[in-house]
Amino acid sequence: MPAPLLNERDLDFMLYEFLDSESMCARERYRDHNRESFDAAIATAKQVAEKYFLPIRGKVDRNEPRFENGRVEMLPEIKQAVDAATEAGFVSSTADYEVGGMQLPLPVATVANAYLTAAGSTTLGYLSLTTANASLIEAHGTPEQIAKWAVPQRSGRFAGTMAMTEPGAGSGLADLITSAERAEDGSYRITGNKIYISGGDHELNENIVHLVLARVKGAPKGTKGISLFIVPKFLVNDDGSLGEQNDVALAGLFHKMGGRGQTSTSLNFGERGGAVGYLVGEENRGLSYMFHMMNEARIMVGTGAATIALTGFQYSLNYARERPQGRLPSCKDPLSPSVNIIEHADVRRMLLAQKAYAEGAFALCLFGAQLADDQHTAPTEEQRSQAKLLLDFLIPMIKTWPSEYGPQANSLAIQVLGGAGYINEHPVEMFYRDNRLNPIHEGTTGIQSLDLLARKVPMQGMAGYHYCLALMRETVAQAGAVAGLEKQAEQLESAIKRLTDTTETLLAAMADTNIDKVLANSVMYLKLFGHVVVAWLWLKQGLVAHQALAQSQHGDEQNFYRGKLQAMRYFFSVELPHTERWSALLMQGEDSAYAMRDDWF
Amino acid sequence: MKVLVAVKRVVDYNVKVRPKSDGTDVDLNNVKMAINPFCEIAVEEAVRLKEKGVATEIIAVSIGPKVAQEQIRTALALGADRGILVETEEDVQPLGIAKVLKAVVDKEQPQLVIMGKQAIDGDNNQTGQMLAALTGMAQGTFASEVAVDGDSVAVTREIDGGLQTVKLALPAVVTTDLRLNEPRYASLPNIMKAKKKPLDTLTPDELGIDVTPRVKTLKVEPPAERQAGIKVADVAELVEKLKNEAKVI
């Protein structure tokens, strides 16, 4: 039997038991919804995924787009898949009814999208960028800009990109040099080169809307002088029809380790005098508009990483149940039939580790999606601002933890399959390659760790940090009162103590010694915090499972909840203790990397 | 032309069902339910007839508990225009369903009734035939092609020997086989639109129908588990066992 893309029972658990997504229907924005429409949307996503994405997943990976005569050649099936997902409504599932959306709550849309990601994260990439681009224009554009550029993206006529990186400005966006000059008609002329622009050129849609970061002539240096522009591939007339081609040229394609079906382009703006661009909002505020969407974009990266981990886990689990090989160490009879490899404890270890990583990561991302929704739709102003506070604080973890441990889970999936996992007859090697992008884009792990320690922890008098700790302690108290979970409650409590001690030591060191030296260990701090947060969410899952198990009569249901509890136990026994070592290293100011010198290599 | 489509709420085809421990029935506790796959094909066929301009209105009917509204709304999201739920907590059986459908047919006067050839829970393959008999309508069962032409419909049937095409005078009952079409899925906007489409609820009593089960289930149990095989040393032993133990040669 083929492996399921995702474990449907687990997704139901995450949405309706771990989170209480049905309760969101009480909010004004979601009052037309109920569990039935949530499930229907997820079912549609699954069907689109299985019908259009999954059959071409391997082919998309093996047939990279080609650069021919200044244009992109790619598999025609990608267009069918993109069109099918667009027509089914997935570009605008969370958008307002007015722009053709379904007003789905973000956690529900996240689960629906997970099917498309599992069946073809690369193909979905084209749509995700379009969704992000349209959302940004809707948030910061004028009504005319929304009508002209966002609405056609929602309907699938146009695609969208984000054009930030330049050859000399990647993680250091402050140094970007693409320039913009105001023209007489109020529009701008853009000149410069952008690289790694995903979906930067293709013929899947009539037109492509690039959102370009550039510096208006005379603007201040650094990040304070960056503006945001809409720069279309084709100009658009007032009646919505396409005009002449804009001065945007495809300079070439990059060839990637994973995500190979999605074009990564180098674009030249203004080779013939300047590409026409339209300012979004005000001059010099471009980066803040872009960062406005950054939380959502980072949740999306985390979710993608977690989902690829989930699907790799399902694939290797299915394989382990069907592949006979070897006998147990205790079996001395060479004539006995070989056992399915899931009978080997080490294989179960690798499966359990994947389950703990992947489901822990997915829970974290769904929790993030819930907060991202709550910050706009929670009933009271206080709840909305609390949600925003916690989300801003958790974002470095939500982006990074799944991105770091998702590929590790995929690596274990390869290991479960052994030699079969290393060849492209099975998709697990592709999952690994595809997932390996995630610690890099939308802010690398290093950048995220600086964001956490240097910005998010001290932010607003450490308000986000303290709120996060308070919530974790609440769960400790709950679990401490439940027979069977006391041990995990205790472990989490000690881990929180380690975390707070470490934080205080680091903040004090940052204040009175060399900040570069303290921040040299920022990634280790992020790992420490990430593990504590994921342990917390595992304990929350464990609480739900523990209670449900006691009330459950059905054998399959009982097994499901026992599996949840076992993965939680694994995480607490095997993973959480890593925090002891990380904390000790951080407290003693481990400095071998900091003290290492270029010449010594 | 008005088309009536029957949809049944059944256990989702992906679910591995098990008998209850007391053997009275299949265990449906906490089990995912869905529209019967053959009924989905029936809805699809009706929607295609509407898209071709043959059908003008599609009515989706279900008979079952209140939650069967979900399956009607699935049909509405796929393109049916309105729904009728005949609500009953009774374990309705083919004859009862056929009688209820006849009452709805009398009320609505459709030219065409399209339904699945069987439901994947009971696997009876009876309701369509019974409805045709009760209403006196022509029947085209196991359809793999349906072509309406004026006041008749040509139905290509999947039969043991191959395909058979029958021409039926309308009104008629058509039951669907797997190859008739590939059902679409509901787009997200259509899922929301379906919520606004009319859905009436009736009861068997209001229609004057007695749906009390006529067939009694004595026992539900899983098929016997397959026993492990044995290895024989040589052909002689095999022949000996086949002859004396299995007694097949």
HADDOCK unambig.tbl for C-alpha pairs under 7 A between the chains (distance, minus, plus):
assign (segid A and resid 36 and name CA) (segid B and resid 70 and name CA) 6.98 0.50 0.50
assign (segid A and resid 37 and name CA) (segid B and resid 191 and name CA) 6.71 0.50 0.50
assign (segid A and resid 41 and name CA) (segid B and resid 188 and name CA) 6.03 0.50 0.50
assign (segid A and resid 44 and name CA) (segid B and resid 185 and name CA) 5.91 0.50 0.50
assign (segid A and resid 44 and name CA) (segid B and resid 186 and name CA) 6.27 0.50 0.50
assign (segid A and resid 44 and name CA) (segid B and resid 187 and name CA) 6.91 0.50 0.50
assign (segid A and resid 47 and name CA) (segid B and resid 185 and name CA) 6.96 0.50 0.50
assign (segid A and resid 88 and name CA) (segid B and resid 187 and name CA) 4.17 0.50 0.50
assign (segid A and resid 88 and name CA) (segid B and resid 188 and name CA) 5.85 0.50 0.50
assign (segid A and resid 89 and name CA) (segid B and resid 187 and name CA) 6.09 0.50 0.50
assign (segid A and resid 89 and name CA) (segid B and resid 188 and name CA) 5.27 0.50 0.50
assign (segid A and resid 89 and name CA) (segid B and resid 189 and name CA) 6.68 0.50 0.50
assign (segid A and resid 101 and name CA) (segid B and resid 189 and name CA) 6.97 0.50 0.50
assign (segid A and resid 102 and name CA) (segid B and resid 188 and name CA) 6.20 0.50 0.50
assign (segid A and resid 102 and name CA) (segid B and resid 189 and name CA) 5.92 0.50 0.50
assign (segid A and resid 102 and name CA) (segid B and resid 192 and name CA) 6.98 0.50 0.50
